[in-house]
């Protein structure tokens, strides 16, 4: 379920360029999943140009676009800041990330509920704009103010294994950090 939500947010972010109305709809569906199946309908496809949006302190942000120069082949290291939406969940500054997540807005991080279950906001510090966790000269830390695990998360089956973390301060979007 988390993978579906992350993929959906990535596709929506790319196609709609951080359209906050669409992201809010996704949040609503994460917190209030349908109890019955909706009938299948077919709609005519729409074509939307992905505009550059302003976010986090006035910087330009084009959501869901990798800063990619070459393809990854045979499992080689990614280019520096190739995936600017990627973050690490740590136990504090200087700690190695124990889980990952994705920036979905200036103050929201999508992650797995198995990474956050039983924790309080003070137990998690977000590391973003980081490429090499062994290089202290890179990366920025953000404080978590709220953990929003899905209400139906089940740690024995990992159903509804997603959580949205709310940051205390917004991330300033840049080439190194964006949805």
matplotlib code that plots the C-alpha trace (Angstrom):
import matplotlib.pyplot as plt

x = [0.0, 2.9, 4.5, 1.2, 0.8, 4.4, 4.1, 0.8, 2.3, 5.4, 3.3, 0.9, 3.7, 5.3, 2.1, 0.6, 3.7, 2.8, -0.8, -1.9, -5.5, -4.5, -2.1, -4.8, -7.1, -4.4, -4.0, -7.8, -7.8, -4.9, -6.7, -10.2, -9.9, -13.1, -15.1, -16.8, -15.5, -16.5, -17.8, -15.2, -15.5, -13.6, -12.6, -11.0, -7.3, -6.1, -2.8, -1.2, 2.1, 4.1, 4.7, 7.5, 6.0, 7.2, 7.6, 9.6, 11.0, 10.4, 12.7, 11.6, 10.4, 9.5, 8.1, 9.0, 11.9, 15.2, 18.3, 19.7, 22.5, 23.1, 21.2, 21.9, 23.4, 24.4, 23.6, 26.0, 25.7, 23.2, 24.4, 24.5, 21.0, 19.5, 16.4, 15.7, 12.5, 14.4, 14.9, 16.3, 14.7, 17.3, 17.4, 19.2, 21.8, 24.9, 22.9, 22.7, 19.1, 17.1, 14.3, 13.6, 10.8, 9.7, 9.1, 5.5, 5.1, 7.1, 6.1, 5.1, 7.1, 5.6, 7.2, 6.3, 4.3, 6.6, 9.3, 7.2, 4.9, 5.3, 7.6, 7.0, 7.9, 11.0, 12.4, 12.7, 14.8, 14.6, 17.8, 17.3, 19.4, 21.9, 23.8, 26.5, 25.5, 29.2, 30.1, 29.2, 29.4, 26.2, 22.6, 20.1, 18.1, 14.4, 12.5, 9.3, 6.3, 3.7, 3.5, 0.3, 0.3, -2.7, -5.4, -5.7, -2.0, -1.4, 2.1, 1.5, 0.4, 1.9, -1.5, -1.8, 1.9, 2.2, 2.6, 2.8, 5.3, 4.6, 7.7, 7.9, 9.4, 9.0, 11.7, 13.1, 12.9, 16.1, 17.8, 18.8, 15.4, 12.0, 8.9]
y = [0.0, 2.4, 1.7, 2.4, 5.7, 6.7, 5.8, 7.7, 10.8, 10.6, 10.4, 13.0, 15.3, 14.9, 15.3, 18.0, 19.8, 19.8, 20.6, 21.1, 20.2, 16.8, 16.1, 17.1, 14.5, 11.9, 12.8, 12.4, 9.0, 7.9, 8.8, 7.9, 4.9, 3.9, 1.2, 0.0, -0.3, 2.6, 1.6, 1.7, 4.6, 5.7, 9.3, 11.0, 11.5, 15.0, 16.6, 18.9, 20.7, 20.5, 24.1, 25.3, 26.1, 28.2, 26.6, 26.7, 30.2, 31.3, 28.7, 27.1, 23.5, 21.2, 18.1, 14.5, 15.2, 13.4, 15.4, 12.7, 12.9, 9.2, 6.0, 3.6, 0.4, -2.7, -1.0, 1.9, 4.8, 7.5, 10.9, 13.5, 14.7, 12.8, 12.0, 15.2, 14.0, 11.2, 11.7, 9.6, 9.1, 9.3, 9.1, 12.5, 14.6, 12.5, 9.2, 6.9, 6.7, 3.7, 4.3, 6.4, 8.6, 11.1, 14.8, 15.3, 19.0, 21.6, 20.2, 16.6, 13.4, 10.1, 7.0, 3.5, 3.2, 0.3, 3.0, 5.3, 3.0, 3.4, 6.4, 10.0, 13.0, 13.7, 10.2, 11.0, 13.7, 14.0, 14.2, 15.7, 17.2, 14.5, 12.3, 10.6, 9.8, 9.3, 12.9, 15.4, 18.4, 17.5, 17.5, 19.3, 18.2, 18.8, 18.3, 16.2, 17.8, 15.1, 11.4, 10.4, 6.6, 5.2, 4.4, 0.9, 0.1, -3.5, -4.4, -8.2, -8.0, -4.6, -3.6, 0.2, 0.5, 4.3, 7.3, 11.1, 13.0, 16.7, 18.9, 21.8, 24.1, 24.0, 22.6, 25.2, 23.7, 23.5, 21.3, 19.1, 19.0, 19.0, 16.8]
z = [0.0, 0.8, -2.5, -4.3, -2.4, -3.1, -6.7, -7.0, -5.3, -7.6, -10.7, -9.6, -8.5, -12.0, -13.9, -11.8, -10.6, -6.9, -7.4, -3.8, -4.5, -5.9, -3.0, -0.5, -2.2, -1.8, 1.8, 2.3, 0.6, 2.8, 6.0, 4.9, 2.5, 0.8, 2.4, -0.8, -4.3, -6.6, -10.1, -12.8, -15.1, -18.2, -18.7, -21.6, -21.0, -20.3, -21.2, -18.7, -19.0, -15.8, -14.8, -12.5, -9.2, -6.3, -2.9, 0.2, 0.5, -3.1, -4.9, -8.1, -7.8, -10.6, -8.8, -9.5, -11.8, -11.2, -11.5, -13.7, -16.2, -16.8, -16.2, -13.3, -14.6, -12.6, -9.3, -9.3, -6.9, -7.9, -8.9, -6.2, -5.4, -8.4, -6.4, -4.4, -2.8, -1.0, 2.8, 5.7, 9.0, 11.8, 15.6, 15.6, 14.0, 13.1, 13.1, 10.1, 8.6, 9.8, 7.2, 4.1, 3.0, 0.3, 0.4, -0.6, 0.5, 2.3, 5.7, 4.9, 4.5, 3.3, 4.9, 6.1, 9.3, 10.4, 10.7, 12.9, 14.9, 18.7, 18.3, 19.3, 17.1, 19.2, 18.3, 14.6, 12.9, 9.1, 7.0, 3.6, 0.8, 1.6, -0.8, 1.2, 4.8, 5.7, 4.6, 7.3, 4.9, 3.1, 4.2, 6.4, 9.4, 10.1, 13.3, 13.3, 15.1, 14.3, 13.2, 11.4, 11.0, 9.1, 11.6, 10.3, 10.2, 11.3, 12.3, 12.0, 8.4, 7.4, 5.9, 5.6, 6.1, 5.5, 7.6, 7.0, 9.1, 9.7, 10.0, 12.5, 9.8, 6.0, 3.8, 1.4, -2.0, -4.1, -6.6, -3.6, -1.9, -3.7, -4.1]

ax = plt.figure().add_subplot(projection="3d")
ax.plot(x, y, z, "-o")
ax.set_aspect("equal")
plt.show()
